Amino acid sequence: MLKGLGGLGDMAKMMKQAQEMQGKMAQMQDDLETIMVEGVSGAGLVKATATAKGELKGLDIDPSIFNGDDKEVVEDLILAAIKDAQGKATERAQEEMGKMTEGLGLPPGMNLPF
């Protein structure tokens, strides 16, 4: 179709690919809001649920940890579960990004600015 235009055909193809990539990125960002990960601490006594974007959505605390005067222990378990969930959210987001960028020919481990 654009053979007589030299490099413009390649440029048009690149522009189309860029637009497709932009659409896929927008869809991936939406998907990250619905993918849930769970972080745990205290052998499952505290569970934190977050989106793959890292937004905390839920916290489940076994009532047995409220026995006694262990306020600091409870706080530490809650923080540990949240941090675990956030770490898993980051890993999952990177996995999803990797799936999308596989076909682009980018070097392995290259992170796009998101």
C-alpha positions in Angstrom: 0.0 0.0 0.0 2.7 2.5 0.9 5.6 0.9 -1.1 6.4 4.0 -3.1 6.8 6.1 0.0 10.1 4.6 1.2 10.4 4.6 5.0 7.0 6.1 5.5 5.4 2.7 5.3 7.6 1.5 8.2 6.7 4.7 10.1 3.0 4.1 9.6 3.4 0.5 10.8 5.4 1.7 13.9 2.7 4.3 14.7 0.0 1.7 14.4 2.0 -0.6 16.7 2.4 2.3 19.2 -1.3 2.9 19.2 -2.0 -0.8 19.8 0.5 -0.8 22.6 -1.1 2.2 24.2 -4.5 0.5 24.1 -3.0 -2.7 25.6 -1.3 -0.6 28.4 -4.6 1.1 29.2 -6.3 -2.3 29.4 -3.5 -3.7 31.6 -3.8 -0.8 34.0 -7.6 -1.6 34.3 -6.8 -5.3 34.7 -4.4 -4.5 37.6 -7.3 -3.0 39.5 -9.2 -6.2 39.4 -6.4 -8.7 40.0 -6.2 -9.6 43.7 -3.2 -10.8 45.7 -3.1 -11.9 49.3 -0.3 -11.2 51.8 -0.1 -13.2 55.0 1.8 -13.1 58.3 1.8 -15.0 61.5 1.3 -18.3 59.8 -2.0 -17.1 58.3 -3.3 -15.3 61.4 -3.3 -12.0 59.5 -4.2 -11.7 55.8 -4.2 -8.6 53.7 -5.9 -8.5 50.3 -4.8 -5.9 47.7 -5.1 -5.2 44.0 -2.1 -5.8 41.8 -1.8 -2.0 41.8 -1.1 -2.2 45.5 -4.4 -0.8 46.8 -5.4 -2.5 50.1 -8.9 -4.0 49.8 -9.3 -6.2 52.8 -7.8 -7.3 56.1 -8.7 -10.5 57.9 -7.4 -10.9 61.4 -7.8 -14.1 63.4 -9.4 -13.1 66.8 -7.0 -15.4 68.7 -4.2 -12.8 68.3 -6.0 -10.3 70.5 -5.5 -12.3 73.6 -3.2 -10.6 76.2 -1.3 -7.4 76.0 0.4 -8.1 72.7 -0.5 -4.8 71.0 2.9 -4.4 69.3 2.9 -8.0 68.1 -0.6 -7.5 66.5 0.6 -4.3 64.9 3.7 -6.0 63.5 1.6 -8.9 62.1 -0.8 -6.4 60.4 2.1 -4.4 58.9 3.9 -7.6 57.7 0.7 -8.9 56.0 0.2 -5.5 54.2 3.8 -5.4 53.1 3.6 -9.0 51.9 0.5 -8.1 49.9 2.1 -5.0 48.4 5.2 -7.0 47.5 3.1 -9.6 45.7 1.1 -6.8 44.0 4.4 -5.4 42.6 5.5 -8.8 41.4 2.1 -9.5 39.8 2.1 -6.1 38.0 5.6 -6.9 36.7 4.5 -10.3 35.5 1.6 -8.7 33.6 3.8 -6.1 32.1 6.2 -8.8 31.0 3.5 -10.7 29.3 2.5 -7.6 27.4 6.0 -6.6 26.3 7.2 -10.1 25.3 6.4 -9.6 21.7 8.0 -6.1 21.5 11.6 -7.4 21.2 12.6 -5.5 24.4 15.6 -6.8 26.4 14.6 -9.1 29.3 14.1 -7.1 32.5 13.6 -3.8 30.8 11.0 -1.9 32.8 8.8 0.6 31.1 8.1 3.8 33.1 4.9 2.7 34.8 
